[in-house]
């Protein structure tokens, strides 16, 4: 028996958009005007024909019940995922006016759905077989790991020399040499197969001349990078959990080898970061039974959104497996047992002092942690000079918002949601401040009341 797909809210649909342009374009296509032959099934399939500039309408089909989030196919040439037509069709489907009635999928939609689910089953079967075969030559795997470790060790030693030269010559030289030298150093770390070190070098190279107080920030980042180098060079002496964290930070991803944890997971937030090489999607989940907060990471090549997409504010039953490392929250999504559906589940909230303390505790096991996920209870967004902060409604303390959060237009959605009254806010608390990602109005408990802020 299949479970009937539950309709989402418009906010949950738009949270799937890969960028602001797609969100705007998809919103325009969320009306019935350009659509024909739209329909849906109890199994979680939505389809429709969207009139475009050509003679033939675009064929759009979406599998809402897919285990990695809504999967879609559209005959348009867009490389974005989901495209504006898929977003528009989902918005049309969220309405209750009968525009997308129940029915039988057309042949072109049914063929894609059947083919996709058949490939997924073959992939699961092949995954089990490849897993068994990959463990058949552990000696070859050990040799590959040793060769990569040797390259990373050489890169870490070279980076230590670069940091020593910088401190010997004085921090002022960093402003004079410019960014090119740091980019060259980062490229050397990539050659050493240490992408984590390369990313931190690029961040460090962007600090000189970045505004008042940049020498202090540069010295702090140099210290953290030196600590990571030394952690790698002395990893055999570290506790197992911290050694796993160091390996992860230098760029050795490892595998999700933790025992599967089955729970009903609330999708707390989803957002993308991108550079010239890669788009990274971060999805935060909260387990209703376990109380665990976990992070899913998904990647897409430059210019393409990652395929994993989960609607914020919905919950689904699934298994996740943790990655190794002390204090690490990253997990891999395993088997999904139910499709995402509206829920009244909410994570427990903290005061602002408790949130800051939670981040401090996390730094004890991972000194390179930029931020930590927390939910603030009963806070009010208030201006603080030229900045903004989240102030405790029942106290006199507050957390400042990060510069990136202050510059986003979604800040005004949070202010409007609050209207001067307390709200519950989930986000990331770190040394730069607090970044709001999702909010709920006080007393809210109805399905679909989560407001994405990213």
BELCORNOR-V285032 format. One record per residue. N is the residue number from 1. SS is DSSP state (h for helix, s for strand, l for the rest). Layout:
# BELCORNOR-V285032
<<N;SS> <N;SS>>
This chain:
# BELCORNOR-V285032
<<1;l> <2;l> <3;l> <4;l> <5;l> <6;l> <7;l> <8;l> <9;l> <10;h> <11;h> <12;h> <13;h> <14;h> <15;l> <16;l> <17;l> <18;l> <19;l> <20;h> <21;h> <22;h> <23;h> <24;h> <25;h> <26;h> <27;h> <28;h> <29;l> <30;l> <31;l> <32;l> <33;l> <34;l> <35;s> <36;s> <37;s> <38;s> <39;s> <40;s> <41;l> <42;l> <43;l> <44;l> <45;s> <46;s> <47;s> <48;s> <49;s> <50;s> <51;l> <52;l> <53;l> <54;l> <55;l> <56;l> <57;l> <58;s> <59;s> <60;s> <61;s> <62;s> <63;s> <64;l> <65;l> <66;l> <67;l> <68;l> <69;s> <70;l> <71;s> <72;s> <73;s> <74;s> <75;l> <76;l> <77;l> <78;l> <79;l> <80;l> <81;l> <82;l> <83;l> <84;h> <85;h> <86;h> <87;h> <88;h> <89;h> <90;h> <91;h> <92;h> <93;h> <94;h> <95;l> <96;l> <97;l> <98;l> <99;l> <100;l> <101;s> <102;s> <103;l> <104;l> <105;l> <106;l> <107;h> <108;h> <109;h> <110;h> <111;h> <112;h> <113;h> <114;h> <115;h> <116;h> <117;h> <118;h> <119;h> <120;h> <121;h> <122;h> <123;h> <124;h> <125;h> <126;h> <127;h> <128;h> <129;h> <130;h> <131;h> <132;h> <133;h> <134;h> <135;h> <136;h> <137;h> <138;h> <139;h> <140;h> <141;h> <142;h> <143;h> <144;h> <145;h> <146;h> <147;h> <148;h> <149;h> <150;h> <151;h> <152;h> <153;h> <154;h> <155;h> <156;h> <157;h> <158;h> <159;h> <160;h> <161;h> <162;h> <163;h> <164;h> <165;h> <166;h> <167;h> <168;h> <169;h> <170;l> <171;l> <172;h> <173;h> <174;h> <175;h> <176;h> <177;h> <178;l> <179;l> <180;h> <181;h> <182;h> <183;h> <184;h> <185;h> <186;h> <187;h> <188;h> <189;h> <190;h> <191;h> <192;l> <193;l> <194;l> <195;h> <196;h> <197;h> <198;h> <199;h> <200;h> <201;h> <202;h> <203;h> <204;h> <205;h> <206;l> <207;l> <208;l> <209;l> <210;l> <211;l> <212;l> <213;l> <214;h> <215;h> <216;h> <217;h> <218;h> <219;h> <220;h> <221;h> <222;h> <223;h> <224;h> <225;h> <226;h> <227;h> <228;h> <229;h> <230;h> <231;h> <232;h> <233;h> <234;l> <235;h> <236;h> <237;h> <238;l> <239;l> <240;h> <241;h> <242;h> <243;h> <244;h> <245;h> <246;h> <247;h> <248;h> <249;h> <250;h> <251;l> <252;l> <253;l> <254;l> <255;l> <256;l> <257;l> <258;l> <259;l> <260;l> <261;s> <262;s> <263;s> <264;s> <265;s> <266;s> <267;s> <268;s> <269;s> <270;s> <271;s> <272;s> <273;s> <274;s> <275;l> <276;l> <277;l> <278;s> <279;s> <280;s> <281;s> <282;s> <283;s> <284;s> <285;s> <286;s> <287;s> <288;l> <289;l> <290;l> <291;l> <292;l> <293;s> <294;s> <295;s> <296;s> <297;s> <298;s> <299;s> <300;s> <301;s> <302;l> <303;l> <304;l> <305;l> <306;l> <307;l> <308;l> <309;s> <310;l> <311;l> <312;l> <313;l> <314;s> <315;s> <316;s> <317;s> <318;s> <319;s> <320;s> <321;s> <322;s> <323;l> <324;l> <325;l> <326;l> <327;l> <328;l> <329;l> <330;s> <331;s> <332;s> <333;s> <334;s> <335;s> <336;s> <337;l> <338;l> <339;l> <340;l> <341;s> <342;s> <343;l> <344;l> <345;l> <346;l> <347;l> <348;l> <349;l> <350;s> <351;l> <352;h> <353;h> <354;h> <355;h> <356;h> <357;h> <358;h> <359;h> <360;h> <361;h> <362;h> <363;h> <364;h> <365;h> <366;l> <367;l> <368;l> <369;l> <370;l> <371;s> <372;s> <373;s> <374;s> <375;s> <376;s> <377;s> <378;s> <379;s> <380;s> <381;s> <382;s> <383;s> <384;s> <385;l> <386;l> <387;s> <388;s> <389;s> <390;s> <391;s> <392;s> <393;l> <394;l> <395;l> <396;l> <397;l> <398;s> <399;s> <400;s> <401;s> <402;l> <403;h> <404;h> <405;h> <406;h> <407;h> <408;l> <409;l> <410;l> <411;h> <412;h> <413;h> <414;h> <415;h> <416;h> <417;h> <418;h> <419;l> <420;l> <421;l> <422;l> <423;s> <424;s> <425;s> <426;s> <427;s> <428;s> <429;s> <430;s> <431;l> <432;l> <433;s> <434;s> <435;s> <436;s> <437;s> <438;s> <439;s> <440;s> <441;s> <442;l> <443;l> <444;l> <445;l> <446;l> <447;l> <448;l> <449;l> <450;l> <451;s> <452;s> <453;l> <454;l>>
